[in-house]
């Protein structure tokens, strides 16, 4: 059995085992996520499912180290994922200010720089360092931002992790392959309990870990088999969270709102307001994520001109859809209410 597949299966099984155990613990300790004007679920739901994702992921990549995973890179990922998990856990139990979270996320991202896990195709180095920190912090929070609907963040993370697994050449950075397989398995096992109607939420504990690891994976491979602009393929693989983050920021600025405060401006909630059921919204997001990941894979293999054409096509549809979504009246009653 290929090592990647073995790690994926181990992470999947661990996640399937840990998630109901964490849910039981959350219920007994009354760690529940209650509805509010931003969190639109109807009943309290057990929280902290991210602990199950974290444990399944960490234990499976430790096993990968035994199977020959590069020690340096995986050690940094373990340290970073543990710190970001702890930050998310604290925020879930006792919410932190966005400034405190942002400051700590920057510090955690800096650890990657110290161990030379950073963007390497940009010079001078100090620009690469700044962009690496912005990218890691941005992607980490982007997965957190889309965690507003059952199964959305976890499912998109599974697809993105598998995309990084398939797009990374086996002969290049093996830690990307192993880590991506472990993350995909851990997120998929959790998705079994998080798909709508969710029995448990991941909280910041999970969404920050997923975002952080995906950010690290995205800077771990070159993508440049045939053209240099394939370097931007991660933007497509992580297109759903990046798109929603940009859309929400634009709409909040347009409305004169603080971009760091919660609102109903997310693409998922706007699709729901158009009459989509939550399952349909999530499935649409999965399909789009698969399409974007496929486009990223095509770009990595296409010549320069075809790659440019694919980027332009994706940009055109993204802008068109965003323009139409921005017209949705979020003040109207929900069609299913």
Buried (B, 14 or more C-beta within 10 A) or exposed (E): EEBBEBBBBBBBBBBBBBBBEBBEBBBEEEBBBEEEEEEBBEEEBBBBBBBBBBBBBBBBBEBBBEEEBBEEBBEBBBBBBBBBBBBBBBBBBEEBEBEEBBEBBEEBBBBBBEBEBBBEEBEEEEEBBEBBBEBBBBBBBBBBBBBBBBBBBBBBBBBBBBBBBBBBBEEEBBBBBBBBBBBBBBBBBBBBBBBBEBBBBBBBBBBBBBBBBBBBBBBBBBBEEBBEBBBEBBBBBBBBBBBBBEBBBBBBEEEEBEBEEBBBBBBBBBBBBEEBEBBEBBBBBBEBBBBBBBBBBBBBEBEEEBBBEBBEEBEEEBEEBBEEBBEBEEEEEEEEE
